[in-house]
Every structure is written in C-alpha cells, then in structure tokens.
Amino acid sequence: MDELSLSNLKPAQKRKARKRIGRGLAAGQGRYAGRGLKGQKSRAGSHKMRAGFEGGQMPLSMRLPKQRGSTSKDAMPIGPHRTSTQAVNVGLLQARFDDGAEVTPEALLEKKLVKNLRTDVKILGDGELTKKLAVSAHLFSKAAREKIVQAGGTATALREPAVRAGSRSATRKAAAELEA
C-alpha cells in the first residue's frame, strides 16, 4: 500500500449525487416530485406538525372531559395531582442517619433525600424507626410524629400547619388551643 499523501486521498465511500427533484419530467422526479397528488402531505412544512395535531380535527386532549379546578402546569401547586412538599419517610431516616443525629432539611439535602431547599419537607410515617433522632422539618404526618417520639427523638415543625379556611373542626381546634 502506498504512503498516505494529499495526492492519493479518496473518500471511504463513493460520493453519491443528491437527487434533484422537481426539475422536469425528463429528470425522473418531475411533475409531483415524489409527493403524490394534492393534499396536506404534498405541501411544504407538512412534516413539522406539533405533537397532538390531528389535521384540524378536534384533538383528543380537547375531546375528553376535563377535571374541575386548576390543572395547568403554571398553576403549581394548585392542580389536583401536585404538591408543594417533598416527602421523606421515617424508614429512610432510619437507614441514612446515625443514632442521636440531628435531621434538618440541610442534612436531608446532603444525604440526597430531598432535591432542593426551596420546597417544604414533610416527614411521613412509612417504615420503622428505632434510632433516637432530633428531626426538624416543615411538616409531619401524625404517624411520623408518633414514631419519632416513640423512639425517643423529637419532632420540631419549622412551620405551623396551615388551617383550612371554612373548616369548622379546624376553627374549633384553634379556638380550644387559644383558650388553653
């Protein structure tokens, strides 16, 4: 084999000339240029429709019945399937923290149990807890609070639980707490 130089360079495959379509009948791809006869698919830009476009027909997303309330992604966390908290179960606290450790949102972030500190952290009661932990988070479920206290730890809420407006039982509880 010859030594490689500029005079004997060749492409790996033979170059293939592009098809010049729509240049007259004699060129082989004239008249309709391989697009068939009229219609949407014969027009320019016909292969760049947005997702869910059904050719002008009422799309499925608009034909289906809607749920009540704000469900748009912009309305976070108002929509029915959205939440404004990051959940952490007590079973994960048992696995990731040593006995007597202080569990804060910052410590949860370090252990990669939460994604960021912009969203509130709620401790939930799934799993067993035997270690004595000092847990401070924005919210606690009733089961989680019981398990933490039962193990000898403390559960400190960083934010008071929001009282739902118009709830009679919540109003009575708040009034009873003020009296006591």
Backbone bond lengths (Angstrom), bond angles and torsions (degrees), N, CA, C in turn:
res aa  C-N    CA-C-N  psi(-1)  N-CA   C-N-CA  omega(-1)  CA-C   N-CA-C  phi
1 M - - - 1.472 - - 1.535 109.07 -
2 D 1.334 114.56 141.22 1.466 120.03 -179.16 1.521 110.71 -72.84
3 E 1.328 113.48 156.40 1.455 119.05 175.62 1.531 108.74 -69.06
4 L 1.356 116.11 142.52 1.458 120.86 -177.17 1.527 110.16 -72.76
5 S 1.328 115.76 126.99 1.462 120.43 176.35 1.520 109.18 -148.03
6 L 1.318 116.97 171.26 1.470 120.30 -178.34 1.522 112.44 -61.65
7 S 1.314 117.43 -26.64 1.464 119.56 -176.22 1.526 112.61 -77.73
8 N 1.350 117.90 -20.50 1.470 117.36 -178.77 1.544 113.17 -119.50
9 L 1.358 117.18 22.92 1.475 120.35 175.24 1.522 110.06 -73.12
10 K 1.335 117.31 137.77 1.463 122.99 176.89 1.531 107.82 -139.21
11 P 1.307 117.36 151.02 1.466 118.89 175.97 1.529 110.75 -68.26
12 A 1.356 117.36 155.61 1.462 121.90 -178.76 1.527 110.51 -64.34
13 Q 1.330 117.65 -42.94 1.457 122.17 173.81 1.516 107.89 -116.07
14 K 1.326 114.71 156.36 1.463 117.73 176.95 1.519 108.67 -65.40
15 R 1.319 116.36 142.68 1.453 120.37 179.33 1.519 109.30 -70.21
16 K 1.331 115.97 137.62 1.458 120.63 -179.26 1.522 107.57 -113.27
17 A 1.316 116.12 123.46 1.465 120.67 -179.68 1.520 109.26 -67.81
18 R 1.339 117.53 140.09 1.458 119.97 179.98 1.518 109.81 -71.63
19 K 1.338 115.40 152.64 1.455 120.81 179.67 1.512 108.45 -73.96
20 R 1.324 117.20 126.89 1.462 120.56 176.21 1.515 107.51 -96.31
21 I 1.340 116.18 98.14 1.455 119.33 -174.41 1.521 110.71 -93.65
22 G 1.317 115.17 155.86 1.459 120.95 178.19 1.512 113.23 70.53
23 R 1.339 117.71 36.15 1.470 121.31 -178.94 1.532 110.77 -119.71
24 G 1.321 116.00 36.25 1.467 119.83 176.85 1.514 112.15 101.92
25 L 1.344 115.33 156.75 1.468 121.09 -175.13 1.523 111.89 -62.81
26 A 1.306 118.05 -37.69 1.467 121.20 -176.26 1.525 111.97 -67.25
27 A 1.342 118.07 -21.71 1.463 120.92 -177.67 1.524 112.51 -76.78
28 G 1.339 118.01 -11.36 1.455 120.85 176.41 1.521 114.40 99.65
29 Q 1.320 118.33 -28.36 1.471 121.22 177.97 1.522 109.11 -125.33
30 G 1.315 117.01 46.73 1.458 120.99 -178.86 1.511 111.52 -89.38
31 R 1.307 116.01 -164.67 1.459 126.14 178.29 1.535 113.29 53.98
32 Y 1.353 120.22 -84.52 1.473 120.37 -177.54 1.533 112.07 -102.62
33 A 1.302 117.72 0.58 1.466 123.66 174.91 1.529 113.14 56.53
34 G 1.317 117.74 36.97 1.463 121.97 175.83 1.513 114.42 76.81
35 R 1.360 117.23 9.51 1.471 119.90 -177.66 1.517 112.62 -100.55
36 G 1.320 117.83 2.30 1.459 119.45 -176.92 1.513 110.46 76.27
37 L 1.339 115.83 -163.74 1.459 118.77 -179.35 1.522 110.96 -85.36
38 K 1.350 115.29 -162.03 1.462 120.49 -171.98 1.529 114.10 -58.77
39 G 1.295 115.51 172.50 1.458 121.53 175.86 1.512 110.91 125.59
40 Q 1.337 115.09 174.69 1.465 120.32 -174.93 1.517 112.14 -59.61
41 K 1.346 116.67 -38.26 1.462 119.45 -175.64 1.520 112.92 -74.80
42 S 1.313 117.17 -8.68 1.464 118.85 177.09 1.521 111.68 -91.07
43 R 1.321 117.05 -10.35 1.461 121.14 -175.55 1.533 111.65 -88.70
44 A 1.313 114.49 160.76 1.470 119.96 176.97 1.520 109.46 -70.24
45 G 1.319 116.89 144.33 1.452 121.38 177.69 1.511 114.05 76.34
46 S 1.342 117.21 10.46 1.466 119.87 -175.02 1.514 112.10 -77.27
47 H 1.328 118.71 -12.60 1.465 120.41 -177.87 1.524 110.74 -103.96
48 K 1.332 116.55 19.89 1.465 120.04 -178.08 1.518 110.38 -127.20
49 M 1.330 117.02 45.62 1.459 119.88 178.88 1.521 109.83 -82.37
50 R 1.321 116.51 150.52 1.456 120.16 178.64 1.524 110.17 -70.47
51 A 1.319 116.03 159.99 1.459 121.43 179.56 1.524 109.44 -62.05
52 G 1.313 117.12 135.37 1.458 121.75 178.90 1.516 114.02 88.31
53 F 1.354 118.39 -3.24 1.468 120.97 179.24 1.521 109.05 -73.82
54 E 1.331 117.21 130.48 1.460 121.24 -176.14 1.522 111.31 -118.92
55 G 1.326 116.54 36.32 1.458 119.93 174.89 1.511 114.14 69.43
56 G 1.313 118.58 29.91 1.454 121.20 179.11 1.512 112.67 95.06
57 Q 1.347 117.41 -19.40 1.459 120.58 174.90 1.522 108.26 -65.73
58 M 1.324 116.64 150.55 1.466 120.56 179.06 1.532 108.77 -59.17
59 P 1.334 118.84 117.09 1.464 119.92 -174.77 1.527 113.44 -67.17
60 L 1.323 115.17 156.52 1.459 121.33 -176.53 1.519 111.80 -56.68
61 S 1.339 117.33 -40.08 1.462 120.76 -178.07 1.525 111.54 -62.37
62 M 1.325 117.48 -25.43 1.465 120.59 178.85 1.524 111.86 -93.18
63 R 1.362 116.65 -22.54 1.462 120.05 -179.88 1.525 112.19 -77.52
64 L 1.325 117.41 -28.53 1.465 120.57 -176.42 1.520 111.05 -75.80
65 P 1.346 116.81 150.62 1.465 118.80 177.63 1.524 110.78 -68.63
66 K 1.310 115.89 152.84 1.456 120.76 -175.93 1.526 110.99 -105.05
67 Q 1.344 115.42 155.15 1.460 119.25 172.88 1.517 108.63 -83.61
68 R 1.303 115.28 153.36 1.461 119.14 178.91 1.519 110.47 -74.72
69 G 1.299 115.91 155.89 1.458 121.06 175.57 1.519 112.53 92.66
70 S 1.322 115.51 174.16 1.463 121.01 -178.63 1.508 109.09 -75.73
71 T 1.309 117.27 121.69 1.462 119.63 -179.62 1.525 111.35 -124.84
72 S 1.325 118.09 5.98 1.458 118.99 -176.90 1.524 110.34 -73.87
73 K 1.335 116.24 154.88 1.455 120.67 -179.66 1.524 110.31 -67.12
74 D 1.334 117.03 -26.47 1.457 120.67 179.58 1.526 111.21 -70.99
75 A 1.338 116.42 -21.31 1.464 120.83 -174.49 1.521 111.94 -89.22
76 M 1.344 117.74 20.00 1.468 119.13 -178.87 1.512 110.24 -60.93
77 P 1.295 120.92 143.31 1.453 126.58 -4.88 1.521 112.47 -96.78
78 I 1.328 117.84 36.63 1.459 121.19 -174.29 1.525 112.65 -74.33
79 G 1.335 117.73 -36.97 1.460 121.85 -173.75 1.515 113.69 -53.03
80 P 1.331 118.03 160.40 1.460 121.44 -172.46 1.519 114.08 -66.64
81 H 1.329 118.00 -25.03 1.461 120.41 -176.35 1.517 111.51 -110.46
82 R 1.313 117.15 19.64 1.455 119.36 -177.69 1.519 109.83 -115.28
83 T 1.303 115.70 153.49 1.455 119.79 -177.71 1.518 108.84 -134.90
84 S 1.311 115.35 155.56 1.458 118.61 -179.99 1.526 111.04 -107.14
85 T 1.337 116.87 17.79 1.456 120.33 179.83 1.520 110.86 -129.69
86 Q 1.344 115.44 158.29 1.459 121.80 171.72 1.522 106.39 -106.58
87 A 1.311 117.11 126.07 1.460 121.73 -175.43 1.521 111.23 -91.08
88 V 1.332 115.93 137.35 1.472 122.85 173.76 1.523 107.00 -134.15
89 N 1.337 116.95 125.30 1.463 121.02 -179.46 1.521 111.61 -85.76
90 V 1.337 115.99 153.39 1.464 120.28 -179.28 1.528 111.19 -65.81
91 G 1.331 117.75 -26.13 1.464 121.26 176.39 1.524 111.58 -60.77
92 L 1.332 116.96 -36.06 1.471 120.86 177.38 1.522 111.10 -71.66
93 L 1.328 116.98 -34.85 1.464 120.42 177.25 1.535 109.68 -64.26
94 Q 1.339 115.92 -39.92 1.464 122.05 177.57 1.532 110.53 -59.93
95 A 1.334 116.46 -41.75 1.463 121.07 -175.62 1.526 112.86 -76.30
96 R 1.337 118.10 -35.49 1.469 120.49 -170.02 1.526 115.54 -99.72
97 F 1.351 117.80 -17.17 1.458 119.14 -175.99 1.526 111.41 -115.16
98 D 1.342 116.22 148.31 1.463 121.76 177.86 1.521 109.83 -81.23
99 D 1.339 115.58 163.28 1.459 121.75 179.33 1.534 109.19 -63.15
100 G 1.334 116.73 132.62 1.458 121.45 179.24 1.520 114.29 84.22
101 A 1.307 117.77 5.31 1.472 121.06 -178.29 1.525 111.15 -74.70
102 E 1.331 114.83 156.63 1.462 121.04 175.98 1.527 107.65 -100.02
103 V 1.323 116.55 120.11 1.467 121.76 -177.18 1.529 108.76 -103.08
104 T 1.332 116.07 112.62 1.466 122.21 177.89 1.536 107.78 -122.41
105 P 1.326 118.32 166.96 1.473 118.78 175.71 1.532 112.26 -56.53
106 E 1.342 116.89 -35.10 1.475 120.24 178.76 1.531 110.87 -65.49
107 A 1.346 116.28 -40.87 1.470 120.72 178.53 1.521 110.38 -66.72
108 L 1.338 117.13 -36.92 1.475 121.09 177.38 1.520 110.42 -64.72
109 L 1.344 116.63 -36.58 1.462 120.87 178.23 1.527 110.35 -67.49
110 E 1.319 116.93 -41.23 1.467 120.83 177.83 1.521 111.83 -60.07
111 K 1.353 116.16 -40.63 1.470 121.56 -179.36 1.531 111.83 -83.22
112 K 1.355 116.26 3.48 1.475 123.88 178.64 1.531 112.92 60.36
113 L 1.333 115.78 36.30 1.461 120.15 174.88 1.527 110.98 -91.27
114 V 1.344 117.02 -19.31 1.463 122.04 172.55 1.525 108.36 -127.96
115 K 1.342 116.09 155.94 1.468 120.15 -176.10 1.523 113.07 -83.71
116 N 1.334 116.57 -38.19 1.469 119.46 -178.63 1.520 109.83 -153.66
117 L 1.322 115.95 173.98 1.458 120.28 -179.34 1.523 112.29 -102.88
118 R 1.324 117.21 3.31 1.472 120.61 179.77 1.530 111.04 -75.82
119 T 1.348 116.44 -26.29 1.461 121.13 -178.46 1.526 109.29 -103.20
120 D 1.330 116.16 144.08 1.464 120.55 -179.66 1.523 111.56 -62.56
121 V 1.330 116.00 152.38 1.466 122.40 178.31 1.521 108.42 -108.25
122 K 1.345 115.82 130.71 1.465 120.70 177.00 1.518 108.39 -119.41
123 I 1.314 116.90 129.44 1.463 122.30 178.71 1.527 107.75 -92.65
124 L 1.338 115.76 125.79 1.464 122.02 -179.35 1.523 110.12 -109.73
125 G 1.333 116.68 162.41 1.466 121.30 -169.83 1.512 117.26 -94.91
126 D 1.327 120.52 19.51 1.466 120.90 -179.38 1.526 109.94 -79.79
127 G 1.318 117.00 129.44 1.459 121.52 179.75 1.522 111.71 104.73
128 E 1.329 115.54 173.76 1.466 121.58 -179.69 1.524 109.82 -103.00
129 L 1.328 115.82 150.31 1.465 121.03 177.71 1.523 108.85 -135.38
130 T 1.341 116.41 119.93 1.465 121.00 178.75 1.528 111.20 -117.35
131 K 1.323 117.53 -14.36 1.470 121.15 -177.76 1.530 110.46 -85.12
132 K 1.320 114.36 147.23 1.465 120.12 178.10 1.531 107.71 -84.94
133 L 1.333 116.31 110.22 1.463 121.27 -176.13 1.532 110.22 -123.77
134 A 1.322 115.89 144.43 1.466 121.57 172.83 1.526 106.68 -99.61
135 V 1.316 115.63 97.41 1.467 121.10 -173.62 1.513 110.21 -99.88
136 S 1.335 116.49 127.35 1.463 120.55 171.96 1.522 107.84 -125.20
137 A 1.319 115.28 124.47 1.467 122.20 -178.91 1.521 108.01 -147.88
138 H 1.312 116.06 172.79 1.466 119.58 -177.67 1.531 111.40 -71.59
139 L 1.342 116.26 -40.91 1.465 120.40 -177.55 1.523 110.63 -140.58
140 F 1.326 116.37 154.96 1.465 122.66 176.46 1.515 109.00 -134.19
141 S 1.326 116.69 143.38 1.461 118.66 170.16 1.525 106.74 -81.32
142 K 1.337 116.71 161.22 1.456 120.80 -178.06 1.531 110.55 -60.53
143 A 1.342 116.71 -43.00 1.473 121.45 -178.54 1.531 110.92 -65.10
144 A 1.327 116.54 -39.82 1.471 120.23 -179.42 1.519 110.52 -65.70
145 R 1.326 116.46 -43.94 1.473 120.72 -179.79 1.538 109.89 -60.92
146 E 1.358 115.81 -43.43 1.470 120.48 179.58 1.524 111.18 -62.00
147 K 1.321 117.96 -44.59 1.470 122.02 -177.83 1.523 111.78 -65.67
148 I 1.338 116.58 -39.73 1.471 120.56 179.85 1.530 110.42 -66.16
149 V 1.332 116.94 -44.96 1.466 121.59 -179.61 1.528 110.22 -68.46
150 Q 1.328 117.55 -39.12 1.465 122.37 179.66 1.532 111.16 -62.68
151 A 1.344 117.07 -33.58 1.466 121.16 179.42 1.534 111.67 -79.33
152 G 1.338 116.96 -4.08 1.462 120.49 178.02 1.512 113.76 98.64
153 G 1.321 117.13 6.10 1.460 121.22 -179.01 1.515 112.25 -94.84
154 T 1.337 115.30 -173.21 1.461 120.68 177.73 1.523 109.87 -125.49
155 A 1.317 116.66 145.28 1.464 122.82 178.34 1.519 108.19 -119.57
156 T 1.333 116.72 108.80 1.457 122.03 -177.44 1.523 109.82 -109.15
157 A 1.324 116.84 122.12 1.461 121.50 179.42 1.520 109.34 -84.91
158 L 1.333 116.53 128.49 1.462 120.97 178.48 1.518 111.58 -81.06
159 R 1.337 116.08 -18.18 1.460 120.50 179.48 1.518 107.98 -138.49
160 E 1.316 116.04 140.15 1.461 119.79 177.41 1.518 108.59 -68.95
161 P 1.343 118.59 139.83 1.466 119.64 178.75 1.523 110.62 -62.73
162 A 1.329 115.89 136.38 1.462 120.89 -178.09 1.524 109.82 -70.69
163 V 1.334 115.58 134.89 1.458 120.84 177.33 1.518 107.60 -90.59
164 R 1.336 115.98 125.34 1.461 119.88 -179.27 1.525 109.79 -69.48
165 A 1.312 115.31 131.97 1.459 120.43 -179.28 1.522 109.34 -67.74
166 G 1.319 116.13 135.81 1.460 120.32 176.00 1.513 113.52 86.73
167 S 1.321 119.10 -1.15 1.456 121.32 179.34 1.523 108.48 -86.37
168 R 1.323 117.23 116.50 1.470 120.84 -175.82 1.520 111.53 -65.45
169 S 1.345 115.52 -43.42 1.464 118.40 -176.88 1.529 110.51 -64.84
170 A 1.334 117.12 -38.41 1.466 120.62 179.28 1.532 110.40 -66.26
171 T 1.326 116.78 -38.81 1.457 121.51 179.23 1.530 109.93 -65.43
172 R 1.352 116.86 -41.37 1.469 121.25 179.16 1.525 110.57 -64.18
173 K 1.359 115.87 -42.85 1.464 120.12 179.87 1.528 110.85 -62.12
174 A 1.328 116.13 -43.64 1.473 121.09 -179.51 1.531 109.65 -63.51
175 A 1.338 116.86 -40.60 1.470 120.85 179.87 1.529 109.91 -66.74
176 A 1.333 117.00 -39.20 1.479 121.45 -179.87 1.523 109.98 -66.14
177 E 1.336 117.93 -38.36 1.450 121.74 179.40 1.529 111.25 -67.20
178 L 1.327 116.47 -37.15 1.467 120.25 178.65 1.518 111.86 -66.76
179 E 1.349 116.39 -37.15 1.470 121.16 179.43 1.521 111.26 -68.74
180 A 1.321 116.21 -37.50 1.482 120.43 -175.44 1.507 113.53 -75.41
